[in-house]
């Protein structure tokens, strides 16, 4: 480490700068704001940096927004320094979070929404060999992204996939020059992997890790599983779990000598019919939604036990 020059060896310009710094330091100490901030102020700056980073803002973006070097920010987070200079503290506390529209292309974001969008386009019938060139990707890298082999993607990739999804979701690939055979093949391969098409996803929740595709409008319930079987739709994970749970409960009920699973299902179905009717839906809508006949509909409002 290089020692600072002795005062007697300073040039007139250096001596003038040293006097300015000493005077400034004395002034800030006198008003209770030393040049190096207090520990609790450093903790506030550290909390802000950590919060912004957890929300997806990189250290590079924070350095550009605050004027503090990336290394200084990173060292503060790592605990190398327990305090920072007053100028750096003021710059950090004045820093504003950059919304996604102004993120740099290299910013990393979770890949779940990107993965779901590409899977949905594949399930809609768009072949991977057609989608990959639209994103300037090799087919190998494209497949790695679709299969969830990447936990994060760049922000620019997320934006490009979202724009492509908004453009192609719900469209017929054959109207864009894709052959019928290629469309059917793509749908078959996607169905084997249980990929949900675009109509099963809500635009507002497709990026939410807790959301799941709504194949039937009743997914996650016993009704949803029955609609899957009636319409010959591959069971989605929530409906598969609901069906397995119903089978387990039925098995335990039979052991106790109680109501069978079929009887429980009928009671639940009648309750669902009455619930939809109370919401103002027509008989035709309820029959189509639950896949029941006219006799079953009217029996739900009778005094007969199922």
C-alpha positions in Angstrom: 0.0 0.0 0.0 1.5 3.4 -1.0 1.8 5.9 1.8 0.4 9.4 1.2 3.0 12.1 0.6 4.1 14.1 3.6 2.7 17.6 3.9 6.1 19.2 3.3 6.5 17.4 0.0 3.1 18.5 -1.4 2.9 20.9 -4.3 0.8 24.1 -3.8 -2.1 22.5 -5.7 -2.0 19.4 -3.6 -1.7 21.4 -0.4 -4.7 23.4 -1.4 -6.8 20.3 -2.1 -5.7 18.7 1.2 -6.8 21.8 3.0 -10.1 21.8 1.3 -10.8 18.2 2.2 -9.7 18.7 5.8 -12.0 21.8 6.1 -14.9 19.9 4.5 -14.4 16.9 6.8 -14.3 19.2 9.9 -17.5 20.9 8.8 -19.4 17.7 8.3 -18.3 16.3 11.6 -19.4 19.5 13.3 -23.0 19.2 11.8 -23.2 15.5 12.6 -22.6 14.2 9.1 -19.0 12.8 8.9 -17.6 12.0 5.5 -18.0 8.3 6.3 -21.6 7.5 7.2 -22.7 5.9 10.5 -23.2 2.1 10.6 -27.0 2.4 10.6 -26.8 4.6 7.5 -24.6 2.0 5.8 -27.2 -0.7 6.7 -29.9 1.4 5.1 -27.8 1.7 1.9 -27.1 -2.1 2.0 -30.8 -2.9 2.4 -31.7 -0.8 -0.6 -29.0 -2.4 -2.8 -30.1 -5.9 -1.8 -33.7 -5.1 -2.4 -33.1 -3.7 -5.9 -30.9 -6.7 -6.7 -33.5 -9.2 -5.6 -36.0 -7.4 -7.8 -33.8 -8.0 -10.8 -31.7 -4.9 -11.1 -28.0 -5.9 -11.6 -25.1 -4.2 -9.9 -24.0 -2.8 -13.3 -27.4 -1.1 -13.7 -27.2 0.3 -10.1 -23.7 1.6 -10.7 -24.9 3.4 -13.9 -28.0 4.8 -12.1 -26.1 6.0 -9.0 -22.6 6.8 -10.2 -21.0 4.5 -7.6 -18.7 1.9 -9.0 -19.9 -1.6 -9.4 -17.0 -2.9 -7.3 -17.9 -0.6 -4.4 -21.5 -1.8 -4.4 -20.5 -5.4 -4.5 -18.0 -5.0 -1.7 -20.6 -3.3 0.5 -22.9 -6.3 -0.1 -20.2 -8.8 0.7 -19.3 -7.0 3.9 -15.8 -6.0 2.8 -16.6 -2.4 4.0 -18.9 -1.7 6.9 -19.4 1.9 5.9 -19.2 4.1 2.8 -18.3 7.7 2.0 -21.0 10.3 2.4 -21.1 11.1 -1.3 -21.6 7.4 -2.2 -24.3 7.0 0.5 -26.2 10.0 -0.9 -25.9 8.7 -4.4 -27.2 5.2 -3.4 -30.1 6.6 -1.4 -31.1 8.9 -4.3 -30.9 6.0 -6.8 -34.2 5.1 -8.5 -35.2 1.6 -9.5 -35.1 1.1 -13.3 -38.3 -0.4 -14.6 -38.0 -3.4 -17.0 -38.3 -1.2 -20.1 -35.0 0.4 -19.4 -33.1 -2.7 -18.2 -29.9 -3.6 -20.0 -30.1 -6.5 -22.5 -27.7 -8.5 -20.2 -30.0 -8.3 -17.1 -31.0 -11.8 -16.0 -34.6 -12.6 -15.3 -36.4 -15.9 -14.4 -37.0 -18.1 -17.4 -40.3 -19.6 -16.4 -42.6 -17.3 -18.3 -40.3 -17.6 -21.4 -40.4 -21.3 -21.1 -44.2 -21.5 -20.8 -44.7 -19.2 -23.8 -42.5 -21.3 -26.1 -44.2 -24.5 -24.9 -47.6 -23.0 -25.6 -46.6 -22.0 -29.2 -45.3 -25.5 -29.7 -48.6 -27.0 -28.4 -50.5 -24.6 -30.7 -48.8 -26.4 -33.6 -45.8 -24.2 -34.3 -42.8 -26.4 -35.2 -39.6 -25.7 -33.2 -37.6 -25.4 -36.5 -39.8 -22.5 -37.4 -39.8 -20.8 -34.0 -36.0 -20.9 -33.4 -35.0 -18.8 -36.4 -37.6 -16.2 -35.4 -35.6 -15.6 -32.2 -32.2 -15.9 -33.9 -31.5 -19.1 -31.9 -30.1 -22.4 -32.9 -32.5 -25.3 -32.5 -30.3 -26.8 -29.8 -30.4 -23.7 -27.7 -34.1 -23.3 -28.3 -34.8 -26.8 -27.1 -32.8 -26.3 -24.0 -34.8 -23.3 -23.2 -38.1 -25.0 -23.9 -37.2 -28.0 -21.7 -36.4 -25.7 -18.8 -32.6 -26.3 -18.7 -32.0 -22.7 -18.0 -33.1 -21.0 -14.8 -32.6 -17.5 -16.1 -32.6 -15.7 -19.4 -31.5 -12.3 -20.5 -34.1 -9.6 -20.4 -34.0 -8.9 -24.1 -34.7 -12.6 -24.7 -37.7 -12.5 -22.4 -39.0 -9.4 -24.2 -38.5 -11.0 -27.7 -40.3 -14.2 -26.7 -43.2 -12.3 -25.1 -43.5 -10.2 -28.3 -43.5 -13.4 -30.5 -46.0 -15.0 -28.2 -48.4 -12.0 -28.4 -48.1 -12.2 -32.2 -48.6 -15.9 -32.7 -50.7 -17.1 -29.7 -54.1 -18.5 -30.8 -53.3 -18.3 -34.5 -53.4 -21.2 -37.0 -49.9 -22.1 -38.2 -51.3 -23.3 -41.5 -52.4 -19.7 -42.2 -48.7 -18.7 -42.1 -47.5 -21.3 -44.5 -46.9 -24.2 -42.1 -48.0 -27.6 -43.5 -50.7 -29.6 -41.9 -48.3 -32.5 -41.3 -45.8 -30.2 -39.5 -48.6 -28.7 -37.4 -49.9 -32.1 -36.3 -46.4 -33.4 -35.6 -45.7 -30.3 -33.4 -48.9 -30.8 -31.4 -48.2 -34.5 -30.9 -44.7 -33.9 -29.6 -46.0 -31.2 -27.3 -48.9 -33.3 -26.0 -46.4 -36.1 -25.1 -44.6 -33.6 -22.9 -47.9 -32.3 -21.3 -47.3 -28.8 -22.7 -50.3 -26.5 -22.4 -51.5 -24.5 -25.5 -51.8 -20.7 -25.4 -55.6 -20.7 -24.6 -54.9 -22.4 -21.3 -52.8 -19.5 -20.0 -53.9 -16.1 -18.7 -51.7 -13.2 -19.9 -51.6 -11.8 -16.3 -50.5 -15.0 -14.6 -48.3 -16.9 -17.1 -45.1 -15.5 -15.4 -46.4 -16.5 -11.9 -44.7 -19.6 -10.5 -47.8 -20.6 -8.6 -50.1 -20.4 -11.6 -51.0 -23.5 -13.7 -52.7 -23.9 -17.1 -56.5 -24.0 -17.1 -57.3 -26.7 -19.6 -61.0 -27.0 -18.6 -61.8 -24.0 -16.4 -62.1 -26.4 -13.5 -58.5 -27.7 -13.3 -57.4 -28.8 -9.9 -60.8 -30.3 -9.0 -62.6 -33.6 -9.6 -64.8 -31.9 -12.2 -61.7 -30.8 -14.1 -60.4 -34.4 -14.2 -63.8 -35.7 -15.5 -63.8 -33.0 -18.3 -60.3 -34.1 -19.2 -61.5 -37.7 -19.7 -64.7 -36.6 -21.5 -62.9 -34.4 -24.0 -59.9 -36.8 -24.3 -57.5 -34.1 -23.1 -54.3 -35.3 -21.4 -54.6 -34.9 -17.6 -52.8 -31.8 -16.3 -50.8 -32.1 -13.1 -53.4 -30.4 -10.9 -56.2 -32.6 -12.2 -54.1 -35.7 -11.9 -53.4 -34.8 -8.3 -57.1 -34.2 -7.7 -58.1 -37.5 -9.2 -55.4 -39.4 -7.2 -56.6 -37.7 -4.0 -60.2 -38.6 -4.8 -59.2 -42.2 -5.4 -57.3 -42.3 -2.1 -60.2 -40.9 -0.2 -62.6 -43.3 -1.8 -60.4 -46.2 -0.8 -60.2 -45.1 2.8 -64.0 -44.5 2.8 -64.7 -48.0 1.6 -62.5 -49.4 4.3 -64.6 -47.5 6.9 -67.8 -48.6 5.3 -68.9 -45.1 4.4 -70.0 -43.6 1.1 -68.3 -44.7 -2.1 -66.2 -42.3 -4.2 -68.9 -42.3 -6.9 -71.6 -41.3 -4.5 -69.4 -38.5 -3.1 -68.6 -37.3 -6.6 -72.3 -37.2 -7.5 -73.1 -35.2 -4.4 -70.4 -32.7 -5.3 -71.5 -32.5 -8.9 -75.1 -31.7 -7.8 -73.8 -29.0 -5.5 -71.8 -27.6 -8.4 -74.9 -27.6 -10.6 -76.9 -25.6 -8.0 -74.0 -23.2 -7.5 -73.7 -22.4 -11.2 -77.5 -22.0 -11.5 -77.4 -19.6 -8.5 -74.8 -17.5 -10.4 -77.4 -17.0 -13.2 -76.0 -19.5 -15.8 -78.5 -21.1 -18.2 -79.2 -24.8 -18.2 -77.5 -25.3 -21.6 -74.3 -23.6 -20.3 -74.2 -25.8 -17.2 -74.8 -29.0 -19.2 -72.0 -28.1 -21.6 -69.7 -27.0 -18.9 -70.0 -30.1 -16.7 -70.8 -32.6 -19.5 -74.2 -33.7 -18.0 -77.6 -34.5 -19.5 -80.9 -32.9 -18.9 -82.0 -35.6 -16.4 -78.9 -35.0 -14.3 -79.5 -31.3 -14.3 -83.1 -31.5 -13.0 -82.2 -34.2 -10.5 -79.8 -31.8 -8.8 -82.9 -29.7 -7.8 -85.0 -32.7 -6.7 -85.1 -34.3 -3.3 -83.7 -37.6 -4.6 -80.4 -38.8 -3.3 -77.8 -39.5 -5.9 
